[in-house]
Amino acid sequence: MRQHMLQIFFSFFPFWAFSQLVFPLGARYNGVGNATVALPDVFSVFSNPACLTGLQASSLGLYTDHRYNMSGMNNVALSYCHVQKEARVAAGIGRYGDELLNQTRAEIGFAYKIRLVSLGGGIGYHQLAVAELNTAWNVLFQFGGMAEITPKLRYAAHIYNVTRAKTDRLSSSYYPVVMSTGISYLVAKQVLLLAEVEKSSLYPVNFKVGIEYTPSRFLVLRTGVNSAPSQGFLGLGIKWKGYGLDYALAFQNRLGNVHSLSLLFFLPEKKTASPKL
């Protein structure tokens, strides 16, 4: 009986279940307007695993946000990427909502770089839960790629939910298929330009543009805009030795502001001792 009630709930309120699926996680991403498809980050396991090859050291990231001044709409996430020569293996888990309505998402991703081309994929577990009702869950797959066209220009593409999975194996509601493509271009030594086009099977085409400006090796400034929905973004990043702190603000006239924060740990590479002669 509870399973049938859960199916009815998601039939009448499908957009709540779907809207959180493609929220990029990570304050750095939020700062550049979520133009994530061609931007390497420890949270790339949630958006395009192929970008993981851009990480030079194993990294751990913690993330949280506060949306529209409502406690029941917050995200928390944890992500880790292990660097091994040309390969990358990453895992991440995130949770959205509260005890009444919530979504849990766990991702395992991998990436491998072959000369100038990086390929990545992943498998994700999604669980949707409603208080007093049963839970719905399923497994989703993603695949992406990234190519270095020139030393300054990268092109990337990504598709999420390749198999068009349902919200539950017994449900008639489907998760959206989300496709994105975009570039990252190093305009100057300190200025990175990002552009992305995203299309979800549920929503109109979303055009994203972001800029990341690095005035010093300790400080990063970010901004970005989206077309659908129309909103703006601002971000700030601080790096010190093996640590990083990112903050972002997303603002929209109708809904309000979203504050996001990431804490990053860059793990030192293990040095192998030279054999004694």
C-alpha positions, -999 to +999 in steps of 0.1 A: +000+000+000+028+024+009+046+017-023+014+026-043+011+058-023+047+067-031+041+062-068+010+084-067+030+111-049+057+112-075+031+112-103+015+144-089+048+160-077+075+148-102+094+180-104+105+179-067+120+144-074+136+155-106+148+191-098+175+180-074+190+154-097+212+177-117+221+204-092+259+206-095+276+202-061+305+222-051+308+260-043+334+264-071+309+252-096+282+274-082+304+304-084+309+301-122+272+296-129+273+258-127+292+256-161+308+224-149+311+201-180+347+212-189+360+223-154+380+198-134+371+196-097+369+170-069+331+172-073+333+163-110+321+128-101+286+144-099+287+163-132+313+149-156+338+122-144+361+128-174+371+161-159+387+142-130+419+138-151+425+175-146+432+169-109+469+167-102+466+154-066+442+132-047+416+154-031+388+154-006+358+178-007+331+187+018+301+207+006+269+223+021+245+250+009+215+269+022+187+275-003+161+303-003+162+306+035+145+273+039+161+246+060+143+217+042+160+225+008+197+222+018+223+199+003+253+183+020+279+163+001+312+145+004+335+136-025+369+120-029+392+115-059+422+093-060+450+101-085+470+072-100+491+081-130+467+086-159+437+071-141+413+087-116+388+069-093+363+089-074+334+084-050+308+109-037+276+110-017+251+138-013+218+143+005+191+169-002+160+177+019+150+169+055+131+141+073+099+149+054+112+149+019+148+139+009+169+125-018+202+106-014+226+103-042+258+081-042+282+081-072+312+061-082+332+074-111+363+067-131+384+085-157+414+077-179+435+101-200+449+089-234+472+116-247+448+146-253+415+128-247+400+119-213+371+095-210+350+090-179+319+072-166+301+064-135+273+046-118+250+062-093+224+051-067+194+074-062+169+071-034+138+093-029+121+092+004+088+106+017+079+106+054+052+079+063+057+063+029+081+039+014+113+048-005+119+047-042+153+039-056+172+030-088+206+030-104+216+055-130+246+056-154+266+086-168+293+090-194+315+119-205+346+130-224+370+159-226+395+168-252+424+193-252+419+211-285+449+234-278+469+240-246+443+267-237+411+253-251+392+222-238+360+208-252+338+184-232+304+166-234+284+146-209+252+126-206+235+116-174+209+088-170+220+071-202+194+043-198+165+066-189+159+050-156+127+052-136+124+067-102+118+032-090+118-001-107+080-004-103+073+032-110+059+048-142+079+081-136+113+086-152+144+105-142+153+130-169+180+125-194+204+154-191+229+162-219+255+190-217+284+202-239+308+231-234+343+246-234+368+261-211+392+286-226+422+302-209+418+337-222+448+350-202+471+335-176+447+345-148+414+344-166+394+312-175+362+315-196+336+288-194+306+282-216+281+254-216+248+243-231+226+220-211+194+202-222+172+182-199+143+161-211+121+180-186+133+216-190+142+241-217+178+246-230+199+263-204+229+284-215+256+289-189+286+313-189+312+316-162+345+334-155+372+325-131+398+351-123+429+343-103+447+375-092+471+355-070+479+319-062+459+323-030+428+340-042+402+332-069+372+353-080+343+339-099+310+350-116+285+334-139+250+336-154+223+312-166+194+316-190+169+291-178+161+299-151+176+334-154+200+339-125+234+352-115+263+339-095+293+352-076+321+332-060+353+334-040+380+309-035+410+308-011+439+284-013+466+279+013+491+250+011+471+218+011+437+234+019+410+253+000+378+272+009+352+281-017+321+303-012+294+311-038+262+331-039+234+324-064+207+350-067+173+349-084+145+375-082+116+351-076+131+325-052+159+344-034+195+335-027+215+303-024+247+303-002+271+274-008+304+265+009+331+239+001+361+228+022+389+211+002+418+190+012+446+183-013+465+152-003+503+152-008+517+127-032+536+098-017+573+100-026+591+067-032+626+064-018+654+061-043+672+027-041+706+029-024+736+019-045 
